[in-house]
Protein backbone atom coordinates (compact mmCIF):
# COMPACT_ATOMS: atom_id res chain seq x y z
CA UNK A 1 0.00 0.00 0.00
CA UNK A 2 1.24 3.45 -0.86
CA UNK A 3 0.27 6.71 0.75
CA UNK A 4 1.44 9.95 -0.79
CA UNK A 5 2.30 12.68 1.69
CA UNK A 6 2.67 16.18 0.28
CA UNK A 7 4.48 18.58 2.56
CA UNK A 8 6.00 21.99 1.82
CA UNK A 9 9.79 21.93 2.11
CA UNK A 10 9.82 24.67 4.75
CA UNK A 11 7.26 22.75 6.84
CA UNK A 12 9.42 19.65 6.66
CA UNK A 13 12.49 21.62 7.76
CA UNK A 14 10.86 23.55 10.61
CA UNK A 15 8.37 20.94 11.80
CA UNK A 16 5.70 23.65 11.89
CA UNK A 17 2.58 23.24 9.79
CA UNK A 18 0.69 20.40 8.17
CA UNK A 19 0.94 17.91 5.34
CA UNK A 20 -1.74 16.42 3.11
CA UNK A 21 -2.11 12.70 2.39
CA UNK A 22 -3.47 10.98 -0.70
CA UNK A 23 -6.28 9.63 1.49
CA UNK A 24 -7.55 13.18 2.06
CA UNK A 25 -6.29 13.49 5.62
CA UNK A 26 -4.29 16.37 7.06
CA UNK A 27 -1.44 15.41 9.38
CA UNK A 28 1.12 17.37 11.35
CA UNK A 29 4.71 17.74 10.20
CA UNK A 30 5.72 15.51 13.12
CA UNK A 31 3.33 12.78 11.98
CA UNK A 32 4.73 13.05 8.45
CA UNK A 33 8.25 12.62 9.82
CA UNK A 34 7.20 9.56 11.84
CA UNK A 35 5.59 8.03 8.75
CA UNK A 36 8.82 8.66 6.86
CA UNK A 37 10.75 6.60 9.41
CA UNK A 38 8.69 3.54 8.48
CA UNK A 39 8.40 4.10 4.74
CA UNK A 40 10.28 3.80 1.51
CA UNK A 41 10.62 7.47 0.65
CA UNK A 42 10.15 8.50 -2.95
CA UNK A 43 11.13 12.17 -3.08
CA UNK A 44 9.36 14.35 -5.62
CA UNK A 45 9.83 18.02 -6.43
CA UNK A 46 6.73 19.86 -7.60
CA UNK A 47 6.38 23.35 -9.02
CA UNK A 48 3.74 25.87 -7.91
CA UNK A 49 1.13 24.21 -10.14
CA UNK A 50 1.86 20.77 -8.60
CA UNK A 51 3.55 19.59 -11.78
CA UNK A 52 6.30 17.02 -11.14
CA UNK A 53 9.71 18.55 -11.85
CA UNK A 54 11.78 15.63 -10.54
CA UNK A 55 10.94 12.19 -9.18
CA UNK A 56 13.56 10.35 -7.14
CA UNK A 57 13.98 6.69 -6.29
CA UNK A 58 13.27 4.66 -3.18
CA UNK A 59 16.63 2.89 -3.42
CA UNK A 60 20.21 4.12 -3.30
CA UNK A 61 21.45 1.10 -5.27
CA UNK A 62 22.06 1.16 -9.00
CA UNK A 63 19.90 -1.71 -10.28
CA UNK A 64 18.21 -2.94 -13.43
CA UNK A 65 18.46 -0.79 -16.57
CA UNK A 66 20.24 1.99 -14.67
CA UNK A 67 23.04 -0.39 -13.63
CA UNK A 68 23.32 -1.76 -17.17
CA UNK A 69 23.58 1.78 -18.55
CA UNK A 70 26.30 2.60 -16.00
CA UNK A 71 28.29 -0.52 -16.95
CA UNK A 72 27.92 0.22 -20.66
CA UNK A 73 28.98 3.84 -20.26
CA UNK A 74 31.95 3.39 -17.92
CA UNK A 75 33.19 -0.04 -19.07
CA UNK A 76 35.63 -0.13 -16.15
CA UNK A 77 36.42 1.51 -12.80
CA UNK A 78 36.64 5.28 -13.25
CA UNK A 79 39.36 5.77 -10.63
CA UNK A 80 42.55 6.86 -12.38
CA UNK A 81 44.82 3.87 -12.95
CA UNK A 82 42.20 1.24 -12.06
CA UNK A 83 41.05 -1.07 -14.85
CA UNK A 84 38.62 -3.38 -13.04
CA UNK A 85 35.66 -4.10 -15.38
CA UNK A 86 32.52 -2.13 -14.51
CA UNK A 87 30.62 -5.40 -13.92
CA UNK A 88 32.77 -5.92 -10.80
CA UNK A 89 32.41 -2.33 -9.58
CA UNK A 90 29.91 -0.58 -7.34
CA UNK A 91 27.68 2.17 -8.63
CA UNK A 92 29.03 5.16 -6.72
CA UNK A 93 27.27 8.46 -5.90
CA UNK A 94 30.37 10.54 -6.63
CA UNK A 95 28.80 14.01 -6.82
CA UNK A 96 26.84 13.88 -3.57
CA UNK A 97 26.48 10.90 -1.22
CA UNK A 98 23.02 9.32 -1.05
CA UNK A 99 22.93 9.95 2.72
CA UNK A 100 23.36 13.67 2.07
CA UNK A 101 20.58 13.96 -0.50
CA UNK A 102 22.41 12.59 -3.53
CA UNK A 103 20.26 11.09 -6.24
CA UNK A 104 20.57 7.67 -7.82
CA UNK A 105 20.86 8.53 -11.49
CA UNK A 106 23.25 8.05 -14.38
CA UNK A 107 24.32 11.70 -14.25
CA UNK A 108 25.47 11.42 -10.62
CA UNK A 109 27.14 8.01 -10.78
CA UNK A 110 30.38 6.38 -11.71
CA UNK A 111 31.78 2.86 -11.47
CA UNK A 112 34.12 2.37 -8.54
CA UNK A 113 35.94 -0.86 -7.71
CA UNK A 114 35.63 -1.86 -4.03
CA UNK A 115 39.42 -1.74 -3.65
CA UNK A 116 39.50 1.93 -4.73
CA UNK A 117 36.89 3.17 -2.29
CA UNK A 118 38.36 4.13 1.08
CA UNK A 119 34.97 5.19 2.48
CA UNK A 120 31.47 4.44 1.22
CA UNK A 121 31.24 7.92 -0.29
CA UNK A 122 34.81 8.87 -1.16
CA UNK A 123 36.75 7.15 -3.96
CA UNK A 124 40.51 7.54 -4.05
CA UNK A 125 41.70 9.37 -7.11
CA UNK A 126 39.70 11.34 -9.61
CA UNK A 127 37.08 9.90 -11.96
CA UNK A 128 38.37 9.65 -15.51
CA UNK A 129 34.88 10.07 -16.94
CA UNK A 130 32.20 12.65 -16.62
CA UNK A 131 28.48 11.92 -16.73
CA UNK A 132 28.20 13.53 -20.17
CA UNK A 133 31.23 11.98 -21.84
CA UNK A 134 32.04 8.34 -22.56
CA UNK A 135 35.04 6.82 -20.80
CA UNK A 136 38.38 6.95 -22.58
CA UNK A 137 39.34 4.06 -24.83
CA UNK A 138 41.28 1.55 -22.70
CA UNK A 139 44.97 1.12 -23.49
CA UNK A 140 45.26 -2.14 -25.47
CA UNK A 141 48.66 -2.79 -23.84
CA UNK A 142 47.48 -2.45 -20.24
CA UNK A 143 47.96 -5.53 -18.05
CA UNK A 144 44.87 -7.60 -17.32
CA UNK A 145 43.37 -7.94 -13.87
CA UNK A 146 43.84 -10.95 -11.67
CA UNK A 147 40.38 -12.50 -11.89
CA UNK A 148 41.27 -14.96 -9.13
CA UNK A 149 41.24 -12.05 -6.70
CA UNK A 150 37.68 -11.10 -7.61
CA UNK A 151 35.13 -13.02 -5.59
CA UNK A 152 31.40 -12.76 -5.19
CA UNK A 153 29.79 -12.25 -1.80
CA UNK A 154 29.36 -16.04 -1.60
CA UNK A 155 33.12 -16.51 -2.06
CA UNK A 156 32.76 -17.83 -5.62
CA UNK A 157 35.53 -16.68 -7.97
CA UNK A 158 34.18 -14.39 -10.66
CA UNK A 159 35.42 -14.72 -14.20
CA UNK A 160 35.11 -12.56 -17.26
N, CA and C atoms as a LAMMPS dump frame, in Angstrom:
ITEM: TIMESTEP
0
ITEM: NUMBER OF ATOMS
480
ITEM: BOX BOUNDS ff ff ff
-5.0000000000000000e+02 5.0000000000000000e+02
-5.0000000000000000e+02 5.0000000000000000e+02
-5.0000000000000000e+02 5.0000000000000000e+02
ITEM: ATOMS id mol type element x y z
1 1 1 N 0.841 -1.176 0
2 1 2 C 0 0 0
3 1 3 C 0.882 1.233 0
4 2 1 N 0.509 2.189 -0.797
5 2 2 C 1.245 3.45 -0.862
6 2 3 C 0.357 4.592 -0.407
7 3 1 N 0.944 5.471 0.358
8 3 2 C 0.275 6.708 0.747
9 3 3 C 1.197 7.84 0.333
10 4 1 N 0.655 8.786 -0.377
11 4 2 C 1.442 9.949 -0.787
12 4 3 C 1.237 11.048 0.241
13 5 1 N 2.341 11.564 0.746
14 5 2 C 2.297 12.678 1.69
15 5 3 C 2.927 13.876 0.994
16 6 1 N 2.175 14.944 0.888
17 6 2 C 2.672 16.177 0.282
18 6 3 C 2.883 17.185 1.397
19 7 1 N 4.132 17.661 1.489
20 7 2 C 4.477 18.584 2.562
21 7 3 C 5.391 19.671 2
22 8 1 N 5.102 20.924 2.272
23 8 2 C 6.005 21.988 1.818
24 8 3 C 7.4 21.81 2.432
25 9 1 N 8.413 22.113 1.649
26 9 2 C 9.788 21.93 2.106
27 9 3 C 10.051 22.661 3.42
28 10 1 N 9.604 23.89 3.532
29 10 2 C 9.823 24.672 4.75
30 10 3 C 9.149 24.016 5.953
31 11 1 N 7.965 23.449 5.753
32 11 2 C 7.262 22.755 6.836
33 11 3 C 8.053 21.535 7.283
34 12 1 N 8.61 20.819 6.328
35 12 2 C 9.421 19.649 6.662
36 12 3 C 10.651 20.062 7.458
37 13 1 N 11.283 21.16 7.065
38 13 2 C 12.489 21.625 7.757
39 13 3 C 12.202 22.143 9.161
40 14 1 N 11.137 22.917 9.312
41 14 2 C 10.858 23.549 10.605
42 14 3 C 10.025 22.681 11.537
43 15 1 N 9.259 21.753 10.965
44 15 2 C 8.37 20.943 11.798
45 15 3 C 7.091 21.669 12.16
46 16 1 N 6.888 22.856 11.606
47 16 2 C 5.695 23.654 11.886
48 16 3 C 4.778 23.62 10.674
49 17 1 N 3.523 23.278 10.892
50 17 2 C 2.575 23.24 9.786
51 17 3 C 2.029 21.84 9.57
52 18 1 N 1.355 21.675 8.444
53 18 2 C 0.695 20.399 8.168
54 18 3 C 1.072 19.867 6.793
55 19 1 N 0.728 18.599 6.607
56 19 2 C 0.94 17.912 5.336
57 19 3 C -0.376 17.274 4.918
58 20 1 N -0.534 17.066 3.626
59 20 2 C -1.742 16.425 3.106
60 20 3 C -1.4 15.017 2.637
61 21 1 N -2.314 14.078 2.854
62 21 2 C -2.107 12.704 2.392
63 21 3 C -3.01 12.417 1.198
64 22 1 N -2.662 11.371 0.456
65 22 2 C -3.467 10.985 -0.702
66 22 3 C -4.814 10.401 -0.294
67 23 1 N -4.987 10.133 0.999
68 23 2 C -6.276 9.631 1.489
69 23 3 C -7.205 10.773 1.886
70 24 1 N -6.729 12.017 1.737
71 24 2 C -7.547 13.179 2.058
72 24 3 C -7.386 13.687 3.473
73 25 1 N -6.506 13.069 4.24
74 25 2 C -6.286 13.488 5.622
75 25 3 C -5.224 14.585 5.696
76 26 1 N -5.306 15.379 6.747
77 26 2 C -4.287 16.372 7.056
78 26 3 C -3.567 15.885 8.3
79 27 1 N -2.241 15.872 8.237
80 27 2 C -1.445 15.412 9.377
81 27 3 C -0.424 16.489 9.723
82 28 1 N 0.107 16.407 10.928
83 28 2 C 1.123 17.371 11.35
84 28 3 C 2.46 17.031 10.7
85 29 1 N 3.366 17.983 10.717
86 29 2 C 4.708 17.743 10.198
87 29 3 C 5.382 16.62 10.986
88 30 1 N 5.156 16.576 12.291
89 30 2 C 5.719 15.511 13.122
90 30 3 C 5.193 14.142 12.719
91 31 1 N 3.903 14.052 12.433
92 31 2 C 3.332 12.784 11.982
93 31 3 C 3.922 12.377 10.627
94 32 1 N 4.129 13.344 9.757
95 32 2 C 4.729 13.047 8.454
96 32 3 C 6.146 12.509 8.63
97 33 1 N 6.884 13.097 9.553
98 33 2 C 8.249 12.616 9.817
99 33 3 C 8.236 11.2 10.381
100 34 1 N 7.291 10.914 11.279
101 34 2 C 7.199 9.563 11.838
102 34 3 C 6.823 8.552 10.756
103 35 1 N 5.923 8.914 9.868
104 35 2 C 5.589 8.032 8.746
105 35 3 C 6.827 7.765 7.893
106 36 1 N 7.619 8.8 7.689
107 36 2 C 8.815 8.664 6.862
108 36 3 C 9.811 7.675 7.45
109 37 1 N 9.83 7.542 8.761
110 37 2 C 10.752 6.603 9.409
111 37 3 C 10.397 5.154 9.095
112 38 1 N 9.157 4.906 8.724
113 38 2 C 8.69 3.542 8.479
114 38 3 C 8.423 3.282 7.002
115 39 1 N 8.796 4.198 6.14
116 39 2 C 8.396 4.097 4.74
117 39 3 C 9.589 4.085 3.802
118 40 1 N 9.328 3.637 2.599
119 40 2 C 10.283 3.798 1.514
120 40 3 C 9.966 5.157 0.902
121 41 1 N 10.862 6.098 1.086
122 41 2 C 10.621 7.468 0.654
123 41 3 C 10.908 7.607 -0.84
124 42 1 N 9.977 8.175 -1.543
125 42 2 C 10.151 8.498 -2.952
126 42 3 C 10.051 10.015 -3.062
127 43 1 N 11.193 10.709 -3.051
128 43 2 C 11.134 12.168 -3.081
129 43 3 C 10.652 12.676 -4.436
130 44 1 N 9.846 13.716 -4.398
131 44 2 C 9.359 14.355 -5.62
132 44 3 C 9.416 15.863 -5.427
133 45 1 N 9.81 16.563 -6.468
134 45 2 C 9.83 18.024 -6.432
135 45 3 C 8.746 18.511 -7.376
136 46 1 N 7.845 19.332 -6.83
137 46 2 C 6.726 19.859 -7.602
138 46 3 C 6.874 21.362 -7.763
139 47 1 N 6.379 21.894 -8.874
140 47 2 C 6.381 23.348 -9.021
141 47 3 C 5.11 23.916 -8.395
142 48 1 N 4.896 25.211 -8.525
143 48 2 C 3.742 25.865 -7.908
144 48 3 C 2.403 25.356 -8.398
145 49 1 N 2.366 24.759 -9.591
146 49 2 C 1.127 24.208 -10.137
147 49 3 C 1.01 22.711 -9.874
148 50 1 N 1.822 22.192 -8.957
149 50 2 C 1.857 20.767 -8.599
150 50 3 C 2.276 19.867 -9.758
151 51 1 N 3.017 20.411 -10.706
152 51 2 C 3.555 19.591 -11.781
153 51 3 C 4.883 19.001 -11.317
154 52 1 N 5.083 17.708 -11.583
155 52 2 C 6.299 17.025 -11.138
156 52 3 C 7.492 17.532 -11.943
157 53 1 N 8.477 18.089 -11.229
158 53 2 C 9.712 18.549 -11.854
159 53 3 C 10.795 17.482 -11.778
160 54 1 N 10.798 16.701 -10.71
161 54 2 C 11.782 15.635 -10.537
162 54 3 C 11.187 14.568 -9.641
163 55 1 N 11.428 13.312 -9.982
164 55 2 C 10.943 12.193 -9.182
165 55 3 C 12.134 11.319 -8.852
166 56 1 N 12.397 11.126 -7.577
167 56 2 C 13.555 10.353 -7.142
168 56 3 C 13.308 8.859 -7.163
169 57 1 N 14.1 8.143 -6.397
170 57 2 C 13.979 6.687 -6.29
171 57 3 C 13.905 6.313 -4.82
172 58 1 N 13.353 5.132 -4.559
173 58 2 C 13.268 4.664 -3.18
174 58 3 C 14.512 3.882 -2.784
175 59 1 N 15.446 3.693 -3.692
176 59 2 C 16.632 2.893 -3.416
177 59 3 C 17.889 3.672 -3.77
178 60 1 N 18.948 3.465 -2.985
179 60 2 C 20.214 4.12 -3.3
180 60 3 C 21.064 3.267 -4.23
181 61 1 N 20.651 2.009 -4.447
182 61 2 C 21.446 1.099 -5.266
183 61 3 C 21.169 1.289 -6.748
184 62 1 N 22.178 1.08 -7.549
185 62 2 C 22.059 1.158 -8.997
186 62 3 C 21.676 -0.237 -9.482
187 63 1 N 20.41 -0.397 -9.896
188 63 2 C 19.9 -1.709 -10.279
189 63 3 C 19.248 -1.648 -11.656
190 64 1 N 18.975 -2.822 -12.196
191 64 2 C 18.213 -2.941 -13.433
192 64 3 C 18.821 -2.168 -14.589
193 65 1 N 17.968 -1.521 -15.39
194 65 2 C 18.456 -0.794 -16.568
195 65 3 C 19.46 0.312 -16.229
196 66 1 N 19.3 0.941 -15.066
197 66 2 C 20.239 1.99 -14.67
198 66 3 C 21.637 1.407 -14.485
199 67 1 N 21.734 0.252 -13.838
200 67 2 C 23.04 -0.39 -13.634
201 67 3 C 23.649 -0.817 -14.968
202 68 1 N 22.819 -1.347 -15.851
203 68 2 C 23.318 -1.761 -17.166
204 68 3 C 23.848 -0.556 -17.937
205 69 1 N 23.131 0.558 -17.867
206 69 2 C 23.58 1.776 -18.55
207 69 3 C 24.903 2.27 -17.97
208 70 1 N 25.057 2.189 -16.653
209 70 2 C 26.3 2.599 -15.998
210 70 3 C 27.461 1.718 -16.459
211 71 1 N 27.25 0.406 -16.493
212 71 2 C 28.293 -0.518 -16.946
213 71 3 C 28.67 -0.263 -18.405
214 72 1 N 27.658 -0.036 -19.242
215 72 2 C 27.925 0.219 -20.662
216 72 3 C 28.685 1.524 -20.864
217 73 1 N 28.32 2.546 -20.108
218 73 2 C 28.977 3.838 -20.257
219 73 3 C 30.416 3.809 -19.753
220 74 1 N 30.623 3.305 -18.536
221 74 2 C 31.948 3.385 -17.919
222 74 3 C 32.904 2.288 -18.38
223 75 1 N 32.411 1.122 -18.632
224 75 2 C 33.185 -0.038 -19.075
225 75 3 C 34.16 -0.571 -18.022
226 76 1 N 34.711 0.298 -17.201
227 76 2 C 35.635 -0.128 -16.146
228 76 3 C 35.623 0.912 -15.031
229 77 1 N 36.319 0.594 -13.935
230 77 2 C 36.416 1.514 -12.803
231 77 3 C 36.9 2.873 -13.305
232 78 1 N 36.283 3.937 -12.799
233 78 2 C 36.641 5.281 -13.253
234 78 3 C 37.74 5.931 -12.422
235 79 1 N 38.243 5.234 -11.403
236 79 2 C 39.356 5.772 -10.628
237 79 3 C 40.618 5.686 -11.474
238 80 1 N 41.34 6.791 -11.556
239 80 2 C 42.547 6.858 -12.378
240 80 3 C 43.486 5.695 -12.051
241 81 1 N 43.884 4.974 -13.098
242 81 2 C 44.82 3.873 -12.946
243 81 3 C 44.178 2.534 -12.632
244 82 1 N 42.887 2.497 -12.377
245 82 2 C 42.204 1.238 -12.058
246 82 3 C 41.47 0.744 -13.304
247 83 1 N 41.648 -0.521 -13.632
248 83 2 C 41.051 -1.072 -14.848
249 83 3 C 40.132 -2.255 -14.566
250 84 1 N 39.571 -2.315 -13.372
251 84 2 C 38.621 -3.381 -13.039
252 84 3 C 37.37 -3.181 -13.899
253 85 1 N 36.873 -4.239 -14.558
254 85 2 C 35.662 -4.103 -15.378
255 85 3 C 34.485 -3.571 -14.558
256 86 1 N 33.663 -2.754 -15.189
257 86 2 C 32.518 -2.134 -14.508
258 86 3 C 31.591 -3.174 -13.881
259 87 1 N 31.499 -4.353 -14.469
260 87 2 C 30.623 -5.4 -13.921
261 87 3 C 31.032 -5.8 -12.507
262 88 1 N 32.288 -5.574 -12.134
263 88 2 C 32.769 -5.919 -10.799
264 88 3 C 32.783 -4.719 -9.863
265 89 1 N 32.374 -3.57 -10.356
266 89 2 C 32.413 -2.33 -9.576
267 89 3 C 31.082 -2.043 -8.892
268 90 1 N 31.119 -1.102 -7.979
269 90 2 C 29.91 -0.581 -7.343
270 90 3 C 29.478 0.659 -8.113
271 91 1 N 28.17 0.883 -8.167
272 91 2 C 27.682 2.171 -8.628
273 91 3 C 27.935 3.144 -7.489
274 92 1 N 28.582 4.245 -7.768
275 92 2 C 29.029 5.158 -6.718
276 92 3 C 28.409 6.534 -6.923
277 93 1 N 27.822 7.099 -5.866
278 93 2 C 27.272 8.462 -5.897
279 93 3 C 28.436 9.431 -5.718
280 94 1 N 29.147 9.757 -6.797
281 94 2 C 30.371 10.539 -6.628
282 94 3 C 30.135 12.035 -6.481
283 95 1 N 29.027 12.562 -6.95
284 95 2 C 28.796 14.006 -6.817
285 95 3 C 28.328 14.38 -5.421
286 96 1 N 27.366 13.624 -4.907
287 96 2 C 26.843 13.884 -3.571
288 96 3 C 26.386 12.553 -2.993
289 97 1 N 26.871 12.17 -1.814
290 97 2 C 26.48 10.896 -1.219
291 97 3 C 24.96 10.786 -1.066
292 98 1 N 24.453 9.58 -1.219
293 98 2 C 23.02 9.32 -1.045
294 98 3 C 22.542 9.817 0.31
295 99 1 N 23.314 9.565 1.355
296 99 2 C 22.925 9.945 2.716
297 99 3 C 22.812 11.458 2.895
298 100 1 N 23.404 12.208 1.993
299 100 2 C 23.357 13.67 2.074
300 100 3 C 22.482 14.262 0.969
301 101 1 N 21.524 13.47 0.499
302 101 2 C 20.577 13.962 -0.499
303 101 3 C 20.943 13.684 -1.937
304 102 1 N 22.02 12.927 -2.161
305 102 2 C 22.406 12.59 -3.528
306 102 3 C 21.356 11.723 -4.2
307 103 1 N 21.246 11.859 -5.503
308 103 2 C 20.259 11.089 -6.245
309 103 3 C 20.903 9.887 -6.909
310 104 1 N 20.11 8.873 -7.143
311 104 2 C 20.574 7.671 -7.82
312 104 3 C 20.192 7.808 -9.284
313 105 1 N 21.115 8.339 -10.072
314 105 2 C 20.86 8.531 -11.494
315 105 3 C 22.17 8.393 -12.255
316 106 1 N 22.067 8.218 -13.552
317 106 2 C 23.251 8.046 -14.378
318 106 3 C 24.131 9.293 -14.373
319 107 1 N 23.537 10.459 -14.221
320 107 2 C 24.318 11.699 -14.247
321 107 3 C 25.076 11.959 -12.955
322 108 1 N 24.789 11.207 -11.902
323 108 2 C 25.474 11.424 -10.621
324 108 3 C 26.302 10.215 -10.201
325 109 1 N 26.496 9.278 -11.129
326 109 2 C 27.14 8.011 -10.777
327 109 3 C 28.417 7.777 -11.555
328 110 1 N 29.269 6.954 -10.971
329 110 2 C 30.383 6.384 -11.709
330 110 3 C 30.63 4.984 -11.168
331 111 1 N 31.436 4.216 -11.887
332 111 2 C 31.778 2.86 -11.469
333 111 3 C 33.035 2.929 -10.624
334 112 1 N 32.993 2.316 -9.454
335 112 2 C 34.122 2.371 -8.538
336 112 3 C 34.382 0.979 -7.977
337 113 1 N 35.577 0.457 -8.221
338 113 2 C 35.939 -0.862 -7.706
339 113 3 C 36.014 -0.805 -6.186
340 114 1 N 35.588 -1.868 -5.497
341 114 2 C 35.633 -1.858 -4.03
342 114 3 C 37.018 -1.536 -3.476
343 115 1 N 38.066 -1.983 -4.151
344 115 2 C 39.423 -1.74 -3.647
345 115 3 C 39.853 -0.285 -3.777
346 116 1 N 39.121 0.529 -4.555
347 116 2 C 39.504 1.933 -4.728
348 116 3 C 38.689 2.869 -3.862
349 117 1 N 37.751 2.342 -3.116
350 117 2 C 36.895 3.174 -2.288
351 117 3 C 37.343 3.053 -0.842
352 118 1 N 37.878 4.157 -0.295
353 118 2 C 38.357 4.126 1.082
354 118 3 C 37.216 4.303 2.069
355 119 1 N 36.172 5.011 1.671
356 119 2 C 34.972 5.189 2.478
357 119 3 C 33.787 4.973 1.555
358 120 1 N 32.605 4.685 2.096
359 120 2 C 31.47 4.444 1.217
360 120 3 C 31.172 5.583 0.254
361 121 1 N 31.593 6.795 0.567
362 121 2 C 31.238 7.924 -0.29
363 121 3 C 32.438 8.622 -0.913
364 122 1 N 33.655 8.143 -0.668
365 122 2 C 34.813 8.87 -1.164
366 122 3 C 35.778 7.953 -1.902
367 123 1 N 35.787 7.977 -3.247
368 123 2 C 36.754 7.148 -3.964
369 123 3 C 38.132 7.792 -3.907
370 124 1 N 39.166 6.981 -3.96
371 124 2 C 40.512 7.539 -4.054
372 124 3 C 40.745 7.904 -5.505
373 125 1 N 41.442 8.953 -5.738
374 125 2 C 41.699 9.367 -7.111
375 125 3 C 40.546 10.17 -7.685
376 126 1 N 40.68 10.512 -8.932
377 126 2 C 39.699 11.343 -9.613
378 126 3 C 39.039 10.535 -10.714
379 127 1 N 37.724 10.631 -10.871
380 127 2 C 37.083 9.896 -11.96
381 127 3 C 37.673 10.312 -13.306
382 128 1 N 37.835 9.342 -14.184
383 128 2 C 38.37 9.645 -15.509
384 128 3 C 37.25 9.871 -16.504
385 129 1 N 36.002 9.793 -16.05
386 129 2 C 34.88 10.067 -16.938
387 129 3 C 34.012 11.13 -16.305
388 130 1 N 33.206 11.734 -17.113
389 130 2 C 32.196 12.651 -16.616
390 130 3 C 30.858 12.09 -17.036
391 131 1 N 29.774 12.483 -16.374
392 131 2 C 28.481 11.924 -16.73
393 131 3 C 28.067 12.192 -18.171
394 132 1 N 28.629 13.199 -18.817
395 132 2 C 28.204 13.53 -20.17
396 132 3 C 29.147 13.008 -21.24
397 133 1 N 30.273 12.457 -20.85
398 133 2 C 31.231 11.977 -21.839
399 133 3 C 31.49 10.491 -21.641
400 134 1 N 31.73 9.757 -22.721
401 134 2 C 32.042 8.34 -22.559
402 134 3 C 33.429 8.181 -21.956
403 135 1 N 33.713 7.029 -21.365
404 135 2 C 35.039 6.82 -20.796
405 135 3 C 36.079 6.773 -21.912
406 136 1 N 37.345 7.016 -21.556
407 136 2 C 38.383 6.952 -22.576
408 136 3 C 38.545 5.526 -23.08
409 137 1 N 39.081 5.383 -24.282
410 137 2 C 39.34 4.058 -24.831
411 137 3 C 40.453 3.421 -24.006
412 138 1 N 40.241 2.194 -23.501
413 138 2 C 41.28 1.55 -22.696
414 138 3 C 42.542 1.301 -23.518
415 139 1 N 43.682 1.395 -22.861
416 139 2 C 44.965 1.119 -23.489
417 139 3 C 45.032 -0.372 -23.796
418 140 1 N 45.227 -0.73 -25.066
419 140 2 C 45.258 -2.138 -25.473
420 140 3 C 46.439 -2.876 -24.856
421 141 1 N 47.472 -2.155 -24.414
422 141 2 C 48.659 -2.787 -23.844
423 141 3 C 48.634 -2.866 -22.326
424 142 1 N 47.53 -2.43 -21.71
425 142 2 C 47.482 -2.455 -20.245
426 142 3 C 47.438 -3.903 -19.757
427 143 1 N 48.011 -4.163 -18.583
428 143 2 C 47.958 -5.528 -18.055
429 143 3 C 46.533 -5.877 -17.646
430 144 1 N 46.2 -7.148 -17.736
431 144 2 C 44.875 -7.604 -17.324
432 144 3 C 44.762 -7.632 -15.811
433 145 1 N 43.556 -7.837 -15.314
434 145 2 C 43.369 -7.943 -13.87
435 145 3 C 43.475 -9.4 -13.456
436 146 1 N 43.761 -9.608 -12.211
437 146 2 C 43.843 -10.954 -11.667
438 146 3 C 42.44 -11.385 -11.265
439 147 1 N 41.764 -12.113 -12.153
440 147 2 C 40.375 -12.504 -11.89
441 147 3 C 40.256 -13.404 -10.666
442 148 1 N 41.328 -14.085 -10.306
443 148 2 C 41.267 -14.959 -9.133
444 148 3 C 41.047 -14.155 -7.863
445 149 1 N 41.409 -12.87 -7.897
446 149 2 C 41.241 -12.049 -6.697
447 149 3 C 39.84 -11.461 -6.594
448 150 1 N 39.042 -11.611 -7.631
449 150 2 C 37.678 -11.096 -7.613
450 150 3 C 36.731 -12.206 -7.199
451 151 1 N 36.038 -11.998 -6.105
452 151 2 C 35.131 -13.016 -5.589
453 151 3 C 33.773 -12.402 -5.318
454 152 1 N 32.757 -13.218 -5.489
455 152 2 C 31.401 -12.76 -5.185
456 152 3 C 31.207 -12.781 -3.682
457 153 1 N 30.062 -12.265 -3.229
458 153 2 C 29.786 -12.251 -1.795
459 153 3 C 29.693 -13.662 -1.225
460 154 1 N 29.429 -14.66 -2.077
461 154 2 C 29.361 -16.041 -1.596
462 154 3 C 30.733 -16.705 -1.6
463 155 1 N 31.77 -15.96 -2.046
464 155 2 C 33.12 -16.506 -2.064
465 155 3 C 33.478 -17.161 -3.383
466 156 1 N 32.524 -17.222 -4.317
467 156 2 C 32.759 -17.834 -5.619
468 156 3 C 33.652 -16.91 -6.442
469 157 1 N 34.655 -17.476 -7.119
470 157 2 C 35.527 -16.684 -7.971
471 157 3 C 34.747 -16.23 -9.189
472 158 1 N 34.853 -14.947 -9.49
473 158 2 C 34.18 -14.388 -10.656
474 158 3 C 35.115 -14.448 -11.844
475 159 1 N 34.593 -14.712 -13
476 159 2 C 35.422 -14.723 -14.201
477 159 3 C 34.802 -13.822 -15.241
478 160 1 N 35.608 -13.451 -16.204
479 160 2 C 35.111 -12.558 -17.262
480 160 3 C 34.184 -13.292 -18.18
